[in-house]
Amino acid sequence: MILFFIGFLEMIIATAWTRVVTKAQIMASGFVTLVNIFIWYYVLQRIISDISNTQLIVIYALGCAIGTMFCTAYFHYFDKICRRKNKVRSAQPVLQENK
């Protein structure tokens, strides 16, 4: 069960990594990469120690899938809110000029 949560956490970190890299946040991307490598080390150690247990891989994969869906939905929602706020801000000066 711990691998499920590790997979979930890893995909949150991977999504955050993608976000900071695309925004060229150098220090943040380095830190997130460091954390991700430690997670990968733990996952590889767990899976290699019980390589014949396919249930571990399935549990980890489910955690990764749900973590990816969660983060994608979160950032979609967050971006939608930011776009709404920017539309309101950009419309306000136009409304004031018409008065």
N, C-alpha and C positions, 0 to 999 in steps of 0.2 A: 504494500500500500504506500510505502514511503516513496517508491519510484514514481507513482502516479503524481504525487505532489511535487517531486523534483522535476518531472517532465512539465508540469503546469508552470512552475517557477521558471524553468529554463526558457520556455516560450515567451513568458513575460519579459525576461531579460533579452532574448533574441529580438523581440519586437522593439524594445527600448533601444537596443543597439542599432537597429536599422534606422530608427528615428534620429538618434544623435549623430550617426554617421552622415545621413542625408542633410542634416543641418550644419555639418562641419564643426561639431562641438568636440574638439580634439581631446581634451582631458577626460570628458565624460565617456567618450567612446573607448578610450584606453582602459578606464576603470571598469566599464561594463564588460569588456573583453576579458579582463583579468578574472572577474567573478565567473564568467561563463566557462572559462577554462577549468576552474576548480570544480564546477558542477560536472563538466564532461569527465573529468578525472574520476569523480565519485561514481558516476553512472557506468563508465567502462569497468571500473573495479568491481562493482556489484554484478554486472552482467557476465564478465569474464569468470568470476568466481563460481558462477552457476550457469555456465554456457548452455547447458541442455534444457534449462527451464524457459520454455517459450512464453510462459505466462508472465514472466518478468518483462519481457519485451512488449507484450500486448498491453500490460498495465502502464508501462512507460509511454508507449505510443498513444494511448488514450489520454494520458495526462498532457502530453505535448499537443494533441489535437484540440482538446478543450481549452488549454492555455492560449493557443493561437486564436481560436474563435473568440475567447473572452477579450483578449487584447485588441483584436481587430475591431470588435464591436465597440470597445471603450474608445479607441482613437477615432472611430467613425463618429461616435456621439460627440466627443470632444471637439473634433474639427467642425461638425455641424453647428455647435454652439458658438464657436469662434467666428464662423462665417456669418451667422446671424448678428452677432455683436458688431462686426465690421460693416455690415450693410446698414445697421442703424446709425453707426458713427458717420459713415460716408453720406447718408441721407440727411443728417442734421444740418450741416452747413448749407446744403441746397435749400432746405426749408427756410432757414433764416435769411438767405439772400432774397427770397421771394416776398418777404414781408415788407 
